[in-house]
Amino acid sequence: MAEQDDVLHLIDDTGTVPEDSSARKWKIAVIDDDAAVHEGTRFALSDYNLHGATLEILSAYSAAEGRTLMRNNPDVAAVLLDVIMETDVAGLDLVEYIRNELKNETVRIILRTGQPGQAPERRVIVQYDINDYKAKTELTADKLFTSLTAALRSYQQLERMVQTRRGLEIIIDAASTLYDFKSMQRLAEGVLTQLASLLNVDCAGILVLRDDGAAGSEFSVLAGSGCYSRFIGTTSSKALDPDLRQMVEAAFQRRKNEFADHRSVLYLRTGSGREVVVLLQAERQLSDTDRALVEIFSSRLSIAFDNVILYRQLHEANTQLEDRVAQRTRALMQANRRLSAQWLRLQRANGFKNEILGTVAHDLKNPLGVILGRTEMLTELIGAGSPKENVTAQVEHIRDATKRLTSMVDHLISDAMADAFDITIRREAVDIAALVAEVADSNLPSAVNKQQSIAVSAPPNFVTMCDADRIREAIDNLVSNAIKYSPIGGKITVGVTHDGSDTVIRITDQGAGLSPEDLGRLFGRFQRLSAKPTAGESSTGLGLSIVKRIIDMHGGHVTAESAGPGQGSTFTVTLPATETT
């Protein structure tokens, strides 16, 4: 006989009609060591109905039996579980077994106890994964109905989430498989297979394709399964059963998915204008979750079909291309033979040019070396008693002129090499910040002689695709010019920044500045500027033209700015960060 607090207060509903045994049922487990509780629960819930589904109540009279019941029935939706059975915590131990060992996280668990004081409600709810905790005296028929309904709705939502997650995982896995197919027929077979796996049912299906997408045009059956497999390879709609042909033609006209009873019709249009219809005959009616997953899956199929179509077109194009390549190869071989002959002639001409250039450089430098030597000897003779002041002044003029001539020859040779048609830019990843720092360090002694400072602002690892030697030469020319035209004690700044995808190098000085006339002819050859070097340095007028030539060869540009005479100037070099085509 149950104690007073174990009594379940029931409402008498004798007028209800029992549900048909073939209808869908919710599985409910009652685990309690009191047989009266089982009988009372069955009586109270005898007319229970939720979403057209009745209950199938399973009973266990101990925690041990409860373990077996839950292990053999993983689809139980809710458990009405007594706390105190074999032991004072038998029910709580069973909760841990269900959650931790069976890994069943969807079943809803409602604890019932006749002695609530022995397992305080707050501690149990916090410590154990349960959904409700009630004293048996609280669970009247109405409250039992309310608690169970809430639990079943929660279970239904969790089941939908589990099904959705499983379906999405299948869709993701299917995408990588379907996109790899190169045959239209194999892709169609894969679609039917994946749909059956997605819905987790055995179903018959047929997939048809209409190529031109025009109303009334013929379609072909690419794949079929189950009772529809006999239509595989059909190229005329008249070969289909009349009702089947009518459903397919209606889908092409409707141009949208349709779900009815146990039959589903999917429609999709590819980016290339083809139309596909998939008809599925399933054993059960699809749920809302199934339909949503099928919609997601079908929306991804357009790309897969277009991939196969494009692959087929590409294969045909490759076949034609091979013939054209063979023809072009023969023509190119003839052109290459002509180019080889021309290349040999150009090589000989280039060798002759280099020989002439070397001879000119050698013949000019040798007499200049003799002049320098003779001036030194003349200086020594003057020290022996000749009229010193006048002769010394003349010797100094000769020496300065000779040095300027030597420098001019060096620049002429460099400029001639830069103009040679067979000189190319060797692009590689260059740390511009490090390169600018090296140039500044190499020019520092010249700046120190004029009590000048060089400030470099360049972030580390500033990589640009360029020819390191050529860019070093260009920046060196600009920095040496800044030193040459800046006053004693002046400051030169060198900065490196980004401008979008370009690398920008700026060299600023505090020199005499540039007049509007200077800016107009700045980068021409042998151009003399209005400003003069501040310590009597020589200038050939070639340095800036060489800079422009190097930067142009890189696809960049160099500009100069000045606020006017006496206000310094800024030279800006812009280089594309990557090679331009």
Buried (B, 14 or more C-beta within 10 A) or exposed (E): EBEEEBBBBBEEEEEEEEBEEEEEBBBBBBBBBBEEBBBBBBBBBBBBEBEEBBBBBBBBBBBEBBBEBBEEEEEBBBBBBBBBBEEEBBBBBBBEBBBEEEEBEBBBBBBBBBBBEEBEBEEBBEEBEBBBBBBBBBBBBEEBBEBBEBBBEBBBEBBBEEBBEBBBEBBEEBBEEBEEBEEBBBBBBBBBBBBBBBBEBEBBBBBBBBBEEEEEEEBBBBBBBBEBBEBBEBEEBEEBEEEBBEBBBEBBEEEEBBBEEBBBBBBBBBEEEBBBBBBBBBEEEBEEBBBBBBEBBBEBBBEBBBBBBEBEEEEEEEEEEEEEEEEEEEEEEEEEEEEEEEEEEEEEEEEEBBEEBEEBBEEBBEEBEEBBEEBEEBBEEBEEEEEEEEBBEEBEEBBEEBEBBBBBBBBBBBBBEBEEEEEEBEBEEBBBBBBBBBBBEEBBEBBEEBEBEBEBEBEEEBBBBBBBEBBBBBBBBBBBBBBBBBBEEBBBBBBBEEEEEBBBBBBBBBBBBBBEEBBEEBBEBEBEBEBEBBBEBBBBBBBBBBBBBBBEBBBBBBBBBBEEBEEBBBBBBBBBBBEEE
